Amino acid sequence: MDMVLPGDMDGVATTEAVRKQFPHIQVVALSTFYDSTLVKSVMQAGAIGYLVKGVSGEGLAQAIRSAYAGRPAMGKEAVDVLLQPAKITEPTPEFNLTTREQDVLALLVDGLANAEIAAQLHISVSAIKYHVGNIFSKLAVNNRTEAAAKARQYNLF
């Protein structure tokens, strides 16, 4: 089964349809791509194997014999992709900045002093100092440079 097909269905959808209608048919996926999403998708759709185009004639014949016998027929590239550990991403922390604190933070990142931020937002300098203190506390930072760095890191404005 080629993964890129003309028409309405791709190889994954076609594999799923074939396996649903003809469960005794074994499907070996064949593609120029071997990214983990594609490999996992077609395997979940019911393919018994996955090969990268360019496989030797003998390799393809062996895969067909394996699939016919009900054994997996996986190319090295697909096995490598499937055996890679899942990437664990750290969740973005919740800083719970108010809209006003986000406004102040954006101007702070631009390098404006408290008086300049106050003038631009039409509030008092003491209110800005209050907001900056809250921002430092919520971001767990000690100064404007650290706040700006964390704001850029997490796209907080």
DRENKOL-944471 format. One record per residue (C-alpha): residue in one letter; z negated, x, y negated. Coordinates in nm, 4 decimals, always signed. Layout:
! DRENKOL-944471
<type = A, zz = Z, xx = X, yy = Y> .
...
END
This chain:
! DRENKOL-944471
<type = M, zz = +0.0000, xx = +0.0000, yy = +0.0000> .
<type = D, zz = +0.1050, xx = +0.1461, yy = -0.3318> .
<type = M, zz = -0.1542, xx = +0.0950, yy = -0.6058> .
<type = V, zz = +0.1003, xx = +0.0340, yy = -0.8830> .
<type = L, zz = +0.3273, xx = -0.2574, yy = -0.8002> .
<type = P, zz = +0.5767, xx = -0.4565, yy = -1.0049> .
<type = G, zz = +0.4855, xx = -0.8169, yy = -1.0719> .
<type = D, zz = +0.1580, xx = -1.0004, yy = -1.1127> .
<type = M, zz = -0.0571, xx = -0.8192, yy = -0.8567> .
<type = D, zz = -0.1557, xx = -0.4564, yy = -0.8300> .
<type = G, zz = -0.2330, xx = -0.2740, yy = -0.5064> .
<type = V, zz = -0.5992, xx = -0.3724, yy = -0.5083> .
<type = A, zz = -0.5253, xx = -0.7449, yy = -0.5454> .
<type = T, zz = -0.2460, xx = -0.7264, yy = -0.2882> .
<type = T, zz = -0.4725, xx = -0.5443, yy = -0.0418> .
<type = E, zz = -0.7356, xx = -0.8123, yy = -0.0829> .
<type = A, zz = -0.4770, xx = -1.0893, yy = -0.0321> .
<type = V, zz = -0.3295, xx = -0.9212, yy = +0.2773> .
<type = R, zz = -0.6715, xx = -0.8659, yy = +0.4343> .
<type = K, zz = -0.7756, xx = -1.2236, yy = +0.3599> .
<type = Q, zz = -0.4617, xx = -1.3796, yy = +0.5079> .
<type = F, zz = -0.4100, xx = -1.1255, yy = +0.7888> .
<type = P, zz = -0.7499, xx = -0.9702, yy = +0.8738> .
<type = H, zz = -0.6045, xx = -0.7809, yy = +1.1697> .
<type = I, zz = -0.3709, xx = -0.5818, yy = +0.9393> .
<type = Q, zz = -0.5094, xx = -0.2439, yy = +0.8340> .
<type = V, zz = -0.4184, xx = -0.1214, yy = +0.4863> .
<type = V, zz = -0.3926, xx = +0.2409, yy = +0.3795> .
<type = A, zz = -0.3711, xx = +0.2807, yy = +0.0034> .
<type = L, zz = -0.1253, xx = +0.5322, yy = -0.1344> .
<type = S, zz = -0.1405, xx = +0.6424, yy = -0.4964> .
<type = T, zz = -0.0812, xx = +0.9270, yy = -0.7355> .
<type = F, zz = -0.4263, xx = +0.8498, yy = -0.8796> .
<type = Y, zz = -0.7606, xx = +0.9135, yy = -0.7182> .
<type = D, zz = -1.0166, xx = +0.8184, yy = -0.9768> .
<type = S, zz = -1.3402, xx = +0.6802, yy = -0.8364> .
<type = T, zz = -1.2941, xx = +0.3289, yy = -0.9770> .
<type = L, zz = -0.9541, xx = +0.2861, yy = -0.8132> .
<type = V, zz = -1.0626, xx = +0.4362, yy = -0.4804> .
<type = K, zz = -1.3774, xx = +0.2220, yy = -0.4665> .
<type = S, zz = -1.1921, xx = -0.0922, yy = -0.5748> .
<type = V, zz = -0.9255, xx = -0.0724, yy = -0.3054> .
<type = M, zz = -1.1795, xx = +0.0176, yy = -0.0391> .
<type = Q, zz = -1.3914, xx = -0.2837, yy = -0.1387> .
<type = A, zz = -1.0744, xx = -0.4946, yy = -0.1234> .
<type = G, zz = -1.0466, xx = -0.4042, yy = +0.2436> .
<type = A, zz = -0.8359, xx = -0.0901, yy = +0.2705> .
<type = I, zz = -0.9258, xx = +0.1346, yy = +0.5606> .
<type = G, zz = -0.7819, xx = +0.4445, yy = +0.4004> .
<type = Y, zz = -0.6711, xx = +0.6102, yy = +0.0804> .
<type = L, zz = -0.4158, xx = +0.8867, yy = +0.0465> .
<type = V, zz = -0.2693, xx = +1.0642, yy = -0.2515> .
<type = K, zz = +0.1085, xx = +1.0638, yy = -0.2801> .
<type = G, zz = +0.2474, xx = +1.3966, yy = -0.1768> .
<type = V, zz = +0.0594, xx = +1.3899, yy = +0.1512> .
<type = S, zz = +0.2601, xx = +1.5615, yy = +0.4249> .
<type = G, zz = +0.4648, xx = +1.3578, yy = +0.6676> .
<type = E, zz = +0.2254, xx = +1.4576, yy = +0.9447> .
<type = G, zz = -0.0736, xx = +1.3617, yy = +0.7282> .
<type = L, zz = +0.0769, xx = +1.0197, yy = +0.6613> .
<type = A, zz = +0.1595, xx = +0.9690, yy = +1.0285> .
<type = Q, zz = -0.1965, xx = +1.0656, yy = +1.1285> .
<type = A, zz = -0.3370, xx = +0.8232, yy = +0.8698> .
<type = I, zz = -0.1222, xx = +0.5410, yy = +1.0067> .
<type = R, zz = -0.2338, xx = +0.6186, yy = +1.3644> .
<type = S, zz = -0.5988, xx = +0.6273, yy = +1.2526> .
<type = A, zz = -0.5671, xx = +0.2987, yy = +1.0645> .
<type = Y, zz = -0.3924, xx = +0.1362, yy = +1.3612> .
<type = A, zz = -0.6855, xx = +0.2444, yy = +1.5798> .
<type = G, zz = -0.9309, xx = +0.0994, yy = +1.3249> .
<type = R, zz = -1.0549, xx = +0.4371, yy = +1.2028> .
<type = P, zz = -1.0757, xx = +0.5335, yy = +0.8351> .
<type = A, zz = -0.7858, xx = +0.7364, yy = +0.7010> .
<type = M, zz = -0.9097, xx = +0.9156, yy = +0.3944> .
<type = G, zz = -0.7401, xx = +1.1979, yy = +0.2095> .
<type = K, zz = -0.9573, xx = +1.4876, yy = +0.0958> .
<type = E, zz = -0.9266, xx = +1.3859, yy = -0.2693> .
<type = A, zz = -1.0495, xx = +1.0325, yy = -0.1986> .
<type = V, zz = -1.3402, xx = +1.1599, yy = +0.0104> .
<type = D, zz = -1.4373, xx = +1.3962, yy = -0.2710> .
<type = V, zz = -1.4300, xx = +1.1100, yy = -0.5211> .
<type = L, zz = -1.6386, xx = +0.8823, yy = -0.2988> .
<type = L, zz = -1.8969, xx = +1.1499, yy = -0.2268> .
<type = Q, zz = -1.9599, xx = +1.2394, yy = -0.5914> .
<type = P, zz = -2.3068, xx = +1.1335, yy = -0.6955> .
<type = A, zz = -2.3221, xx = +0.8377, yy = -0.9310> .
<type = K, zz = -2.3564, xx = +0.9371, yy = -1.2936> .
<type = I, zz = -2.6897, xx = +0.8257, yy = -1.4264> .
<type = T, zz = -2.6816, xx = +0.7385, yy = -1.7907> .
<type = E, zz = -2.9940, xx = +0.7201, yy = -1.9946> .
<type = P, zz = -3.0403, xx = +0.3826, yy = -2.1582> .
<type = T, zz = -3.0206, xx = +0.3870, yy = -2.5351> .
<type = P, zz = -3.3721, xx = +0.3595, yy = -2.6720> .
<type = E, zz = -3.4616, xx = +0.0522, yy = -2.8737> .
<type = F, zz = -3.5745, xx = +0.1668, yy = -3.2158> .
<type = N, zz = -3.6053, xx = -0.1854, yy = -3.3583> .
<type = L, zz = -3.5013, xx = -0.0848, yy = -3.7083> .
<type = T, zz = -3.4804, xx = -0.3701, yy = -3.9548> .
<type = T, zz = -3.1578, xx = -0.4292, yy = -4.1430> .
<type = R, zz = -3.3145, xx = -0.2768, yy = -4.4559> .
<type = E, zz = -3.4303, xx = +0.0287, yy = -4.2595> .
<type = Q, zz = -3.0770, xx = +0.0715, yy = -4.1243> .
<type = D, zz = -2.9435, xx = +0.0561, yy = -4.4810> .
<type = V, zz = -3.1964, xx = +0.3163, yy = -4.5952> .
<type = L, zz = -3.1232, xx = +0.5349, yy = -4.2923> .
<type = A, zz = -2.7484, xx = +0.5286, yy = -4.3579> .
<type = L, zz = -2.8027, xx = +0.6501, yy = -4.7144> .
<type = L, zz = -3.0595, xx = +0.9047, yy = -4.5968> .
<type = V, zz = -2.7982, xx = +1.0407, yy = -4.3531> .
<type = D, zz = -2.5570, xx = +1.0703, yy = -4.6461> .
<type = G, zz = -2.8112, xx = +1.3055, yy = -4.8061> .
<type = L, zz = -2.9356, xx = +1.0795, yy = -5.0848> .
<type = A, zz = -3.2849, xx = +1.1300, yy = -5.2250> .
<type = N, zz = -3.5352, xx = +0.8430, yy = -5.2344> .
<type = A, zz = -3.4623, xx = +0.7683, yy = -5.6018> .
<type = E, zz = -3.0877, xx = +0.7562, yy = -5.5343> .
<type = I, zz = -3.1379, xx = +0.5265, yy = -5.2345> .
<type = A, zz = -3.3633, xx = +0.3008, yy = -5.4433> .
<type = A, zz = -3.1038, xx = +0.2774, yy = -5.7194> .
<type = Q, zz = -2.8238, xx = +0.2001, yy = -5.4761> .
<type = L, zz = -3.0241, xx = -0.0686, yy = -5.2911> .
<type = H, zz = -3.1823, xx = -0.2073, yy = -5.6116> .
<type = I, zz = -3.5394, xx = -0.1700, yy = -5.4879> .
<type = S, zz = -3.8307, xx = +0.0495, yy = -5.5942> .
<type = V, zz = -3.8832, xx = +0.4108, yy = -5.4945> .
<type = S, zz = -4.2164, xx = +0.3139, yy = -5.3384> .
<type = A, zz = -4.0366, xx = +0.0583, yy = -5.1185> .
<type = I, zz = -3.7952, xx = +0.3333, yy = -5.0100> .
<type = K, zz = -4.0878, xx = +0.5616, yy = -4.9245> .
<type = Y, zz = -4.2368, xx = +0.2794, yy = -4.7178> .
<type = H, zz = -3.9069, xx = +0.2267, yy = -4.5315> .
<type = V, zz = -3.8587, xx = +0.6014, yy = -4.4757> .
<type = G, zz = -4.2097, xx = +0.6205, yy = -4.3278> .
<type = N, zz = -4.1287, xx = +0.3313, yy = -4.0929> .
<type = I, zz = -3.8002, xx = +0.4972, yy = -3.9943> .
<type = F, zz = -3.9766, xx = +0.8267, yy = -3.9156> .
<type = S, zz = -4.2339, xx = +0.6404, yy = -3.7062> .
<type = K, zz = -3.9816, xx = +0.4274, yy = -3.5164> .
<type = L, zz = -3.7503, xx = +0.7217, yy = -3.4484> .
<type = A, zz = -4.0442, xx = +0.9515, yy = -3.3631> .
<type = V, zz = -3.9273, xx = +1.2200, yy = -3.6061> .
<type = N, zz = -4.1037, xx = +1.4319, yy = -3.8678> .
<type = N, zz = -3.8437, xx = +1.4775, yy = -4.1393> .
<type = R, zz = -3.5151, xx = +1.3587, yy = -4.2885> .
<type = T, zz = -3.3070, xx = +1.6114, yy = -4.0958> .
<type = E, zz = -3.4458, xx = +1.4957, yy = -3.7614> .
<type = A, zz = -3.3959, xx = +1.1323, yy = -3.8638> .
<type = A, zz = -3.0342, xx = +1.1996, yy = -3.9602> .
<type = A, zz = -2.9691, xx = +1.3828, yy = -3.6331> .
<type = K, zz = -3.1165, xx = +1.1011, yy = -3.4240> .
<type = A, zz = -2.9280, xx = +0.8410, yy = -3.6268> .
<type = R, zz = -2.6000, xx = +1.0191, yy = -3.5550> .
<type = Q, zz = -2.6904, xx = +1.0702, yy = -3.1876> .
<type = Y, zz = -2.7517, xx = +0.6987, yy = -3.1318> .
<type = N, zz = -2.5122, xx = +0.5555, yy = -3.3953> .
<type = L, zz = -2.7965, xx = +0.3736, yy = -3.5660> .
<type = F, zz = -2.6179, xx = +0.2809, yy = -3.8873> .
END
